[in-house]
Amino acid sequence: MKPSTAPKATASLLAASLLLATQSQAEDACCKNGACEKTAPETTFGLTGDWGGFRSSLKEHGYEVGATYTSELFANLKGGQKRSAVFDGLLKLTLDVNLEKAAGLSDASFRISGLYPHGTSGTLRNVGDAAIYSNIDSYDTYRLVDFWLEQKLLEGKLSLKVGQMRVDDEFGLTETAAVFINSSFGAPNPPATPMPIATYPVGALGIRLRVEPLEGLYGMAGIYDGNPSPGDFKDPTTGLTGNAARHGTDWALRKSEGTLYTGEIGYQRSAGAYPGAVRFGLLRHTDDFRDNAGGADHRSSTSTYYVFDQTVWQKSPSSKEGLSAFLRGTMAPKGSSSMDNSTQAGLVFTGLATEEDKIGLAYARNRFSPNQDGNPDRETITELSYQVPVASTLKIQPDFQYISHPGGTTVNNNAWVVGIRAILEF
């Protein structure tokens, strides 16, 4: 999309979305006052509705179609590389198949999903931050991300997933941090840099085993393609990017690219009073990694991480309203990693103005390995974000970020970034 038309396009999208939201809220208010009758459907769908009953029929037979469009307009007000505003967006399409309903395969499921990220990168154009301040910022192209089959056994206590998948969909998760926009609060940073690990927007061929011997106590392990997208990831040995297309269909398993092994153990309480989780994990990549100081190549690279995610106050044991906190840290080898340490922490309050709105404050500190060229130091991020559902199909999210030492250097001044995001479900 042309930069000159982006703000107008975003404004039009937000205006249309707000109009739909206003109509929806008016209907809700009307029904609450008893002036009309409104029967809630058993199954709710997005903005496009039930397609004349076809969507409900598909779901009854095990097929569920989903589509989400995320758009945002962010401006760098001060510091960084350039003061300007940029637009970017992300279209996500998903098909989930309940194979028990569709084919009679008990406790089996299938997913295929695709992404189309597009727009201008505010990180590359305006800020120069290493962490990437928007978690939808990506190279513009259509991509296949998920293409996997999962089989559960022993009443769900054992699960095997095979196919193409994202590592960060299951490993190193913190539910509390999911509301934030900065990429630091998504996939753990050091493993993602420079490991060719399958995080947004890339999926990798792999196999994942999950066991839950006791309720809440679990263990996971995975084996994945060492470089699922050579067009996106630099080779950790040569530092060069391949010429492969970035469409998520590079299914060649090359011995020269190594293998990624993942493991995680943890305990999580998902329902009832004070839900939370504790997780400990590691990622080991068997490719050769360049030494940051120009020494001999490293035969492999291993990163470890921890996650603490806890609800600290609830309005009631069954309520979503309350205060939650998270802490996550990742450690990686100094000799072969661009970042050797990353720590994130934050608080999120749910139920400020509505039952489901969320306001959060988070901080991230990403420390760069000291023996790299240019001697980079650290990059810190402070983010204040407020996400509010203005309709059943639309969420609006104003966001502010203060980024200190963008890129881990003093070349760029500290950046003040402000923006707004809209998430529309179809």
N, C-alpha and C positions, 0 to 999 in steps of 0.2 A: 504494500500500500504506500502511496506517495506521502511523504511527511506533511506536505501542505494540506492534504485532505484528511489526515488522521484525526485531528481534534474535532472537526465537523462530524466525521463518521461516528466517533465515540459519543459526542453530544447527542446525536440523533438516536443512537442505540439506547443510551441512558434515558432519554426523554420517552421513547416508546415503551421501555421497560417500566418506567415509573407510572406511565399512563395505565398500563395493564395492572400494575400493582394497586393503583388508586381505585380502579374499577372493582378489583377483587376485595379490597378493604371495605368499599362501600357496600358490596353485597353482604359481607360478613356483618357489618354494623346493622344493615337492614334486617337481617334475620335475627340478630340478637334482640332487636327492638320488637320483634314479633310481627313486623309489617309484611313479611313474605315467608314462604316455606322453602327451606333448603335442606335437602337430604344429602348427607355426605356419602360418596360412593365407597364401597368396600375397598376398592383399590384406586389410589390416586395416581395420576400420570402428570407429565409436564405440561408445558405451555400448549403443545399441539393436541393434548387431550387423548381420547381413547380411539381415535381414528374410526369412529362409527362402530365401535365394539370390536374392531379387529385386534387391537392391542390386548384387550382382555382375553380374547380367544387364544391369541398366541401364548399368553402367560399360563392359561389353563393347560396348554399342551407342553409347557416347559420352556418356552422361548420368551426372553425379556429383553427388549430393545431400549437402549438409553442413549441420550445425546445431551451434552452440556457445552455451552459456549461461555468462555471467560474472556472479558475484555477489560482493558485498563489504560488509563492515561496517567503518566508519571512525569513530573518536572524536577529537574535538579535546580534548586533555587540559589545555591551558593557552593563554591568549592568544586572539587572534582576536576574534570577536563573541560566541560562546556556547560553553560547555562542554557538549557532548552527543554522542551517537552517532547515526549515520544509516546506513540501508541503501539501496543501489541495485543495479540489475542491468541486464543487457543480453542480449537474445536476438538471435542472428544466424542467418539462414537463407540458404543459397546454393545455386544450381543452376549448375553449369558444364557446358557442352556442347562436346564435341570434334566439330566439324562435319565433319571428315574421316571419322570413324566413322559419324556420324549421317546425313550427307547427301552424302558424297563430295566435300566442298570441302576441298582440300588446304591444310594449315597455317592453318585458320580456326577460330576459337573464339567462343563466346558466353557471357556471364554475366549473370545476374539475381540480385540479393541484396536482402534487406530487413532492417531493424533494428527492435527494440522496446526502447528504453531506458526505464527506469522507476525509481521510488524518489524519495528525497529528496536534494536537492543540498546536500552538505556545504559547498560554497563559498558558496552564498547564505545558508544558515542559520547556519553555525558559524564560518567562517574569514574570508570577505570577500576572498580572494585574487583577483588578476586573471588569473593563469595557469590556474586551475582545477586543483586538486590531484589529481582523478581523471579519467583520459582516457576514461571511459565516462559521465561526468556530462553529461546533456542533458535537454532538454524532453521530457516523457513523451508519446510518441505513436508509432504505427507509421509506418515510413518506407520508401519505395523508394529505394535508394541506387545500385546498379549496374544498368545496362540497356544493355550495349554489345556491339559486334561487333568482333573484331580479326582482321586478315588479315596473315600474315607472308609475305614473299617473299625470294628469294635466300638460301635456307637460313637464314632467321631474321635476316639482316643488315638487313632493312628491315621495319618494322612500322607498320601504320596501324590506329588504333582510333577508332571513331565511336560516339557514343551518350551515355548519362549515366554519369558516372564521378566519382571523387574525385581531386582534384589531388594530395593528399598520399599517395596510393597509389604514386606514381612519382617525384615531384619532392621534392628535399631530404631523401632518405632517409638514415638511419643505422641499420644493422642492429644494431649494438651497443646503441644506446639503446632499442631496442624493448622490452626487458624492464621498463623503468621505468614507473611508473603516473602520475606527474605529467604534465600536458599539455604542459609546457614541452619535454619530450623527444619530442613527437610532431611536429605541423606547426610549422614555424618561426613564432615568435610575431608579430613585427611585420607580416608579410603578412596574417596572419589577423585583425589588429585595426588599423584598422577596415575593411580590404578585405573585400568580400563574396566570399570565396574558398571554393571547395567543399572543405572539410575535414570530418572527422567532426563530425556525422552526416549531412552534406549531400552530395549528388552534383549535378553540373551537366552540362547538355548541352554537348558539345564534340567536338573532333577532336584527336587526338594522333599525331604522326609521330615515329618513332624510327629512327635509322640507326646501324649499327656497321661502319664502313669497315675497321677492323682489330680483331682479337680483343682485347676488353677496352675499347677506345676507342669512345665512343658520343656521340651528340648527340640531344637531344629538343626538340620544340617543340609547344606546344598553344594552342588558341584555345577559350575557354569563355564561357558565358553570364555576363554582368556581375553579375547578382544571381539566383542559382538558387533562393533561398528568401526572399522578402521578409518572410515571417513570422518568420524567424530573424535576419536581418541588418538593421541600421539602414542607411537610405539615407545614403551618405557625404556628401551635400550638405545634407540637411535634419536628419539625426540622428534620424529617426523610423523606427519599425518598421511594416511593412505589416500588413494584416489577412489575408493569404493563409494558407491551411492549411499546416501543417508536415508534409506527408505525402510530400514528394519528387516531386510531380507538377505542379509549377508550370513548365510548359514554354513559357511565353510569352517570346519574345525581344524585349525592349523596347529601342529605341535610346536612350531616356532613361537606362537603367541602365548603359550602357557595355559594354565587352568586356574580358575578362581574357586577356592574352597571357603565356605562360610559355616559358622556354627554359633548357636545361641542357646542359652538356658535362661529360664526366668520363672517368675510367678506373677500371675495377673488375676485381679478380681474385677470382673466386668459389670456386675450387677449388685444391687443392694446398697447398703450403707458404705460410704467412703471407698468407691472403686479406685484401683491403682495398679501399678505394675513396677516390677524390678527386673531388669534384663542385663545380662553380661554376654558379650559376644566377641568374635574375632573374624577377620578376613585375611586369608593367605593367598597370595598370587605367586605362581611358580615361574613366571617369566623373568628374564634378566632385567635389572634396573640400573640405569646410569647412576654413578656416584655424583652427588652434588658438587663435590670439591675436585672432580676430575680424576679420582682414583679408580681402582678396579671395579668392574660392574658387580652388583649384588645379585646373587643367584636367585633370590626371591624377596618378597616383602610381606610383612605381617603387621596388621593393625588390630588393636583391641578397643573395645568401647564398653561403656556402662550407661544405663538409663534408669532414672528414678522418676516416676510419674504418679502423682497422688492427688486425690481430692481431699482438701483440708477442711472444707466446710460445705454442708448441704442444707438446703431449706428443709428437706425431709428425706428419709432414706430412699424413696422412689423418685425423687425429683432430679431433673437435670440442672436446676438452678443451684449455683454454689460457686465456690472458689477452688481452683485446682492449681497445682504447681508442678514444674518439671525441672530436672537437672540432667544434662547429658554431657559426657566427655569422651573424646577419642584420642588415642595415642598412636603414633606411627614412627618408624625409624627416621632419625635425622639424616642419615647418609643418603637415603634414596627417595625421600618424600619432600614435596614442596612445602607442605604443612606438617609439622610433627606433633601438634597439639591443638585441640579445639574444644572449647567449653561453651555450652549454652545453658541458660537458665531463664525462667520466666513465670509469670502469674497470669491466669485467665479467669475472669469472672463472667459467669453465664447468668442472665436474667436481670440485667440492669434496667431495661425499659420494657422488654417483652420476655417471654419464657425462654426464648431461644437465641436472643442476641448475645454477642460475646465481645468483651473488651479486654485487651491483653497488653502487657508490657513485658518485653523480653530483651535479653542482652546476650551477645555472642562475642567471644574472643578467639580469633584464629591466629595462632603463632606460626610463623614461617620458620623453616629449618635454617639455622644460623650460618651454615657453610655453603650457601648458594651464591651465584654471581649476583653482585649488587647488594649483598648483605641485607635482604629485606628483614623487617622486624615483625610487626603484627598488624592486624586489621581488626577493629572492633565495630560492632553494630548495636545500636539501640533502636528498638522498634516499638511504636505505639500504634495499635490497630483496633478498629471497631467494626465488627461484622454484624449486620442486622438484616433479618429476613423481612422484606417489605411486602412479600406475597409468597404463596406456597411454592412458586417456581422461580423466585428472584431474590438474590441477596446482594446488598450493596455494602462496600467496604472501603471507607476512607482510611488512609494509612500514612504514617510519618516515620521516616528513618533518618538517623544521624550516623554517618559512616566515618569513622576516624581512621586516618592513614589508609585511604583506598589503595588496594594493591600491595599493602605492607610497606610502602615507601613514603617519603616526604615530598615526592615530586608533585603529587596532587594534594591540594588543600582538603581539609575535612569537608565532607559533602552533606548537604541538607536536602533530602529527597522527600517529596510529598506527592500523593496521588490518590486515585480512586479506582476501585475495581468493581465490576458487575459480573455476577455469576447467574446465568440463565439456564434453567433446565427445560428441555423440550420433551 
